[in-house]
Amino acid sequence: MGQNHQRLGQTWQALIKVETLLAAPVLVFCLFNAANITNILYGSKYDPVWPLLTIFLFFNLLVRILGTTIHQASLYVLGKPRQVVLSQWLGIVIVIGGGIICIPLFGAAGALIADGLAKTVVGVLLLLFVVRHIPATDRRELFVFTCRFMLALALAALPCLLWHPKDRILLGASGCLFIVLCLGLLIWIKPLSGADLAMLKSMHPRLGKYLRFFSRRQA
């Protein structure tokens, strides 16, 4: 790509959108059902584990939304590996310092918090490094997509706060309800732009035909 920032911006936002589309729905559903999942899969003796799963899922979701891995690859493309190395070293310092502070206070949860904070800080720092080279239109489009998509997922997950399935069949039914609500809300909120739809059609015409229902402008 060299210094073609327009092409870089289009690829950057497209890759983050794909990563968010693939990972966020599963992570959001599991996040809202962490207690139910641990109880159903492993029994009541593992009930104390669900807060740890919640912490892990929360930071994993945050890192995915930030697009940390995509920022890192983009900086290598821009010929700025030093910024990647600096971010990773800072992450190591934070995880060590955070572990020293949090583990004595919170135990295993403290280790997860320290690791999650380190990954989040690294993701934010990489974003700040790469965003200066991304056109404003691509930054704005990614922000709008993320807000719309996460709003749909959050609304679809709200019933999980009221319904607590007690067996695997009901957990599966809860997952099906989540999927149906997600599809309905995504059709209503329409997180994809016309440019997104055109790109997806060029990559996978059959998939693009179905995704047109989630696009604000038809391509």
C-alpha positions in Angstrom: 0.0 0.0 0.0 2.9 2.3 0.6 1.7 5.8 1.4 -1.7 5.4 -0.3 -3.6 6.5 2.8 -7.0 6.4 1.1 -6.5 2.7 0.2 -5.1 2.0 3.7 -8.1 3.7 5.3 -10.6 1.6 3.4 -8.8 -1.6 4.2 -8.3 -0.6 7.8 -11.9 0.1 8.5 -13.1 -3.0 6.5 -10.9 -5.4 8.4 -12.0 -3.9 11.8 -15.6 -4.2 10.7 -15.2 -7.8 9.7 -13.5 -8.6 13.0 -16.3 -6.9 14.9 -19.0 -8.7 12.9 -17.4 -12.1 13.5 -16.5 -11.7 17.2 -18.8 -9.2 18.9 -22.1 -11.1 18.8 -20.7 -14.2 20.4 -18.8 -12.2 23.0 -21.8 -10.0 23.9 -24.1 -13.0 24.3 -21.6 -14.8 26.5 -20.9 -11.7 28.5 -24.6 -11.2 29.4 -24.9 -15.0 30.1 -21.6 -15.6 31.9 -23.3 -16.9 35.1 -25.7 -19.1 33.2 -23.0 -20.6 31.0 -20.7 -21.6 33.9 -23.6 -23.0 35.9 -25.1 -25.0 33.0 -21.9 -26.3 31.6 -19.9 -27.0 34.8 -22.4 -27.2 37.6 -23.1 -25.1 40.7 -19.7 -25.8 42.2 -18.2 -23.5 39.6 -20.5 -20.6 40.2 -17.7 -18.5 41.8 -16.0 -18.6 38.4 -18.5 -16.5 36.4 -17.1 -13.1 37.5 -13.8 -14.2 36.1 -15.4 -15.1 32.8 -17.2 -11.8 32.8 -13.9 -9.9 33.2 -12.2 -11.9 30.5 -15.1 -11.4 28.0 -15.4 -7.7 28.7 -11.8 -6.9 28.0 -11.7 -9.3 25.0 -14.7 -7.5 23.5 -13.1 -4.1 24.1 -9.9 -5.2 22.4 -11.8 -6.5 19.4 -13.8 -3.3 19.1 -10.6 -1.3 19.3 -9.2 -3.3 16.4 -5.8 -3.8 18.1 -4.5 -6.4 15.8 -5.5 -4.4 12.7 -3.7 -1.3 14.0 -0.6 -3.2 14.6 -0.6 -4.6 11.0 -1.4 -1.1 9.7 1.6 0.4 11.4 3.9 -2.2 9.9 2.5 -1.4 6.5 3.2 2.3 7.2 6.8 1.4 8.1 6.5 2.3 11.7 7.5 -0.9 13.6 9.0 1.2 16.5 5.6 2.4 17.5 4.4 -1.2 17.7 7.4 -2.2 19.8 6.9 0.8 22.1 3.3 -0.1 22.6 4.0 -3.7 23.4 6.7 -2.8 25.9 4.4 -0.4 27.6 1.8 -3.2 27.7 4.3 -5.5 29.5 5.1 -2.8 32.0 1.4 -2.2 32.7 0.6 -5.9 33.1 3.4 -6.3 35.5 2.6 -3.2 37.5 -1.1 -3.9 37.4 -0.5 -7.5 38.5 1.6 -6.3 41.5 -1.2 -4.0 42.6 -4.4 -6.0 41.7 -3.5 -9.6 42.4 -3.0 -9.1 46.2 -6.3 -7.2 46.2 -8.5 -9.3 43.9 -6.7 -12.6 43.4 -7.3 -14.3 40.0 -9.7 -11.4 39.1 -6.8 -9.0 39.6 -4.6 -10.9 37.1 -7.4 -10.7 34.5 -7.9 -7.0 35.2 -4.2 -6.3 34.9 -4.0 -8.2 31.6 -7.1 -6.6 30.3 -6.0 -3.1 31.1 -2.7 -3.7 29.5 -4.2 -4.9 26.3 -6.7 -2.0 26.3 -4.0 0.6 26.8 -1.9 -1.0 24.0 -5.0 -1.0 21.7 -5.7 2.7 22.4 -2.0 3.7 21.9 -1.8 1.8 18.6 -5.1 3.5 17.5 -3.6 6.9 18.3 -0.5 6.1 16.3 -2.3 4.8 13.2 -5.4 7.1 13.2 -3.3 10.1 12.1 -2.7 8.3 8.8 -6.3 7.4 8.2 -8.6 9.7 6.2 -11.3 11.4 8.3 -14.1 9.8 6.3 -12.9 6.3 7.1 -12.5 7.1 10.8 -16.0 8.6 10.9 -17.5 5.7 9.0 -15.9 3.1 11.4 -17.2 5.0 14.4 -20.7 5.1 13.1 -20.7 1.4 12.3 -19.3 0.5 15.7 -21.9 2.5 17.5 -24.8 1.2 15.5 -23.7 -2.4 15.6 -22.9 -2.5 19.3 -26.3 -0.7 20.0 -28.1 -3.5 18.2 -26.2 -6.2 20.1 -26.8 -4.5 23.5 -30.5 -4.2 22.9 -30.7 -7.8 21.7 -29.0 -9.0 24.9 -31.3 -7.1 27.3 -33.7 -10.1 27.7 -30.7 -12.1 29.1 -30.9 -9.9 32.1 -34.4 -11.0 32.9 -34.4 -14.6 31.6 -31.9 -17.0 33.3 -32.0 -20.4 31.5 -31.4 -23.4 33.8 -30.4 -26.1 31.2 -28.7 -26.4 27.9 -31.9 -26.5 25.9 -33.1 -23.2 27.4 -29.6 -21.7 26.9 -29.8 -22.7 23.2 -33.3 -21.2 23.0 -31.9 -18.0 24.6 -29.2 -18.0 21.9 -31.7 -18.4 19.2 -33.8 -15.5 20.6 -30.6 -13.3 20.7 -29.9 -14.1 17.1 -33.5 -13.3 16.0 -33.4 -10.0 17.9 -30.0 -9.1 16.5 -31.2 -9.7 12.9 -34.3 -7.6 13.5 -32.4 -4.7 15.2 -29.7 -4.8 12.5 -32.3 -4.5 9.8 -33.7 -1.5 11.6 -30.5 0.2 12.7 -28.6 -0.7 9.4 -24.9 -0.5 10.5 -23.5 -1.0 7.0 -23.0 1.8 4.5 -23.4 1.6 0.7 -19.6 1.5 0.4 -19.4 -1.5 2.7 -22.1 -3.3 0.8 -20.3 -2.6 -2.5 -17.0 -4.0 -1.2 -18.7 -7.1 0.3 -20.5 -7.7 -3.0 -17.2 -7.6 -4.9 -15.6 -10.1 -2.5 -18.6 -12.4 -2.1 -21.6 -11.6 -4.4 -24.0 -14.1 -2.8 -23.2 -12.8 0.7 -23.7 -9.2 -0.5 -27.2 -10.0 -1.7 -28.3 -10.9 1.8 -26.4 -8.1 3.6 -28.2 -5.4 1.6 -30.9 -5.6 4.3 -28.4 -4.2 6.8 -27.2 -1.4 4.6 -28.3 2.3 4.8 -27.8 2.8 1.1 -28.3 0.2 -1.5 -25.3 -0.5 -3.7 
